Amino acid sequence: MGLVLFPGDDDVTSPDISWSYSGFNIFREWLAQAEGFALSDMYGFGGDRPWSSVSTTLEPLLHHPDDDGPDLTPAECAAMLPRLEAILGQQQHDGSDPVLQRRIDDTRRLVTVMRFCLGKDVGLVFG
């Protein structure tokens, strides 16, 4: 069992991205690290650091319950896209690190799904 992020357009052929729950957590830890903080320090992830103490456009994704809670809105997706693309642009990868390659691939797929959500003006569903 795992988690799928998909456009809320009721079309099963739309792009999506999936992880195991632990894989999604690892992905979010990687994004938080790129933003300069440890996800494990944050309230709701084992720590007591309040989310108000960090400034990141990725907060709607990083602080979202795994498979519950509201959809991410098209506006939230639009706000996160430039930062996700910047993170991709910062990665220097020669193909020798399969873990880093997985994070890059996941980020690219997430960007694709978010762009699709924007194009259809639908939310990003966690299911």
NUZALUM-710953 format. One record per residue (C-alpha): residue number from 0; residue in three letters; chain; x, y negated, z. Coordinates in steps of 0.001 Angstrom, whole numbers, plus 524288, in hexadecimal, padded with zeros to 5 digits. Layout:
{site NUM,'ala','A',{X,Y,Z}}
...
***
This chain:
{site 0,'met','A',{80000,80000,80000}}
{site 1,'gly','A',{804C7,7F281,7FD10}}
{site 2,'leu','A',{80194,7E4B0,7F983}}
{site 3,'val','A',{7FDC1,7DF1A,7EC57}}
{site 4,'leu','A',{7FD73,7D0A4,7E8ED}}
{site 5,'phe','A',{7F49F,7CE14,7DD5B}}
{site 6,'pro','A',{7ECA0,7C34B,7D6F0}}
{site 7,'gly','A',{7DEBA,7C20E,7DBD8}}
{site 8,'asp','A',{7D92D,7C2CB,7CE14}}
{site 9,'asp','A',{7D2BA,7D053,7CF2E}}
{site 10,'asp','A',{7DAA4,7D505,7C36E}}
{site 11,'val','A',{7E224,7E190,7C63A}}
{site 12,'thr','A',{7EB2D,7DED5,7BAC2}}
{site 13,'ser','A',{7F067,7D246,7C0D8}}
{site 14,'pro','A',{7FE85,7D28D,7C584}}
{site 15,'asp','A',{80120,7D624,7D3A3}}
{site 16,'ile','A',{80C49,7D956,7DCB2}}
{site 17,'ser','A',{80CC9,7E3A0,7E73D}}
{site 18,'trp','A',{81557,7E77F,7F295}}
{site 19,'ser','A',{8150A,7F0A6,7FE01}}
{site 20,'tyr','A',{81211,7E8D2,80A41}}
{site 21,'ser','A',{8202B,7EA17,80E8A}}
{site 22,'gly','A',{824C8,7E634,800F4}}
{site 23,'phe','A',{81C5D,7D9F6,80158}}
{site 24,'asn','A',{821F8,7D68B,80E94}}
{site 25,'ile','A',{82FD2,7D82D,8095F}}
{site 26,'phe','A',{82C67,7CF9C,7FDB1}}
{site 27,'arg','A',{82710,7C4F7,8068D}}
{site 28,'glu','A',{83312,7C5F7,80F53}}
{site 29,'trp','A',{83B7D,7C3B1,80346}}
{site 30,'leu','A',{83363,7B7C8,7FF4F}}
{site 31,'ala','A',{833DF,7B243,80D21}}
{site 32,'gln','A',{8429E,7B404,80D35}}
{site 33,'ala','A',{84339,7AC74,8005D}}
{site 34,'glu','A',{83B7D,7A1C8,8074C}}
{site 35,'gly','A',{84548,7A153,81271}}
{site 36,'phe','A',{83E77,7A87B,81D72}}
{site 37,'ala','A',{83C51,7B641,8225F}}
{site 38,'leu','A',{82E7A,7BB54,820FF}}
{site 39,'ser','A',{8306B,7C38B,82D42}}
{site 40,'asp','A',{83211,7B6E3,8350D}}
{site 41,'met','A',{82497,7B227,83119}}
{site 42,'tyr','A',{81813,7B31F,838D4}}
{site 43,'gly','A',{8105D,7BEAE,833BE}}
{site 44,'phe','A',{81CA0,7C5D9,82F68}}
{site 45,'gly','A',{8226A,7C918,83CA3}}
{site 46,'gly','A',{827DA,7BBD5,8402F}}
{site 47,'asp','A',{82296,7AFDC,846D5}}
{site 48,'arg','A',{826F2,7A547,83D63}}
{site 49,'pro','A',{81B0E,79D8B,838D0}}
{site 50,'trp','A',{81884,79C42,82A4D}}
{site 51,'ser','A',{817DB,78D92,82C1C}}
{site 52,'ser','A',{82694,78DE9,82E81}}
{site 53,'val','A',{829AE,791E3,82079}}
{site 54,'ser','A',{82705,78AC7,813F1}}
{site 55,'thr','A',{824EA,79366,8081D}}
{site 56,'thr','A',{81B2B,79364,7FD0F}}
{site 57,'leu','A',{81B82,7A246,7FE4E}}
{site 58,'glu','A',{8149F,7A220,80B86}}
{site 59,'pro','A',{8076C,7A685,805ED}}
{site 60,'leu','A',{80E08,7B2F5,80110}}
{site 61,'leu','A',{8176F,7B4FC,80C49}}
{site 62,'his','A',{80D86,7B2A5,8170F}}
{site 63,'his','A',{8022E,7B9EA,810AB}}
{site 64,'pro','A',{7FCDF,7C674,816D4}}
{site 65,'asp','A',{800FF,7D264,80F25}}
{site 66,'asp','A',{7F3CB,7D64B,809BC}}
{site 67,'asp','A',{7E9F1,7CD97,81040}}
{site 68,'gly','A',{7E70E,7BF4A,810CD}}
{site 69,'pro','A',{7E368,7B5BB,8062E}}
{site 70,'asp','A',{7E7D9,7B66B,7F826}}
{site 71,'leu','A',{7F2E3,7AD51,7F499}}
{site 72,'thr','A',{7ECB5,7A257,7ECE0}}
{site 73,'pro','A',{7F11A,79E50,7DF52}}
{site 74,'ala','A',{7F635,791B7,7E584}}
{site 75,'glu','A',{7FE6B,79978,7EF47}}
{site 76,'cys','A',{803BA,7A1D1,7E432}}
{site 77,'ala','A',{806FF,79593,7DC68}}
{site 78,'ala','A',{80E23,78FD1,7E814}}
{site 79,'met','A',{81627,79C34,7EA42}}
{site 80,'leu','A',{81A10,79EC6,7DC21}}
{site 81,'pro','A',{824E9,7948E,7DB08}}
{site 82,'arg','A',{82B6F,799AB,7E765}}
{site 83,'leu','A',{82A74,7A7E2,7E32F}}
{site 84,'glu','A',{83047,7A441,7D603}}
{site 85,'ala','A',{83B23,79C97,7DCCA}}
{site 86,'ile','A',{83E50,7A878,7E51F}}
{site 87,'leu','A',{83F28,7B095,7D8BC}}
{site 88,'gly','A',{84821,7A66A,7D2B8}}
{site 89,'gln','A',{85148,7A6F1,7DE75}}
{site 90,'gln','A',{8535E,7B596,7DD96}}
{site 91,'gln','A',{86026,7B99E,7D773}}
{site 92,'his','A',{85E4C,7C7C5,7D3CA}}
{site 93,'asp','A',{866BB,7D090,7CB8A}}
{site 94,'gly','A',{85E2C,7DC97,7CCEC}}
{site 95,'ser','A',{86708,7E36E,7D6A0}}
{site 96,'asp','A',{85E3D,7E174,7E28B}}
{site 97,'pro','A',{85184,7E90C,7E104}}
{site 98,'val','A',{84B86,7E2EB,7ED3B}}
{site 99,'leu','A',{84D98,7D520,7E83F}}
{site 100,'gln','A',{848B0,7D956,7DAE6}}
{site 101,'arg','A',{83C1F,7DE35,7E14F}}
{site 102,'arg','A',{83A19,7D117,7E843}}
{site 103,'ile','A',{83C5A,7C9C4,7DB82}}
{site 104,'asp','A',{83310,7D2B8,7D421}}
{site 105,'asp','A',{828B7,7D156,7DEBF}}
{site 106,'thr','A',{829EE,7C28D,7DE79}}
{site 107,'arg','A',{8289D,7C255,7CFAC}}
{site 108,'arg','A',{81C7A,7CAE8,7D04B}}
{site 109,'leu','A',{8169A,7C274,7DAFC}}
{site 110,'val','A',{8190F,7B649,7D2C2}}
{site 111,'thr','A',{81238,7BCF1,7C74C}}
{site 112,'val','A',{8065D,7C03B,7CF97}}
{site 113,'met','A',{805CB,7B28B,7D56D}}
{site 114,'arg','A',{806AE,7AC54,7C7ED}}
{site 115,'phe','A',{7FB91,7B526,7C389}}
{site 116,'cys','A',{7F37E,7B0A9,7CF3E}}
{site 117,'leu','A',{7F5F5,7A28C,7CB75}}
{site 118,'gly','A',{7F24A,7A50E,7BD5A}}
{site 119,'lys','A',{7E55C,7AB1B,7C158}}
{site 120,'asp','A',{7E362,7A1F0,7CCEB}}
{site 121,'val','A',{7E184,7AD53,7D662}}
{site 122,'gly','A',{7E736,7B09A,7E395}}
{site 123,'leu','A',{7F1F9,7BA55,7E679}}
{site 124,'val','A',{7EBDF,7C59C,7EDEF}}
{site 125,'phe','A',{7F2CA,7CDEB,7F820}}
{site 126,'gly','A',{7ED20,7DB8F,7F7AC}}
***
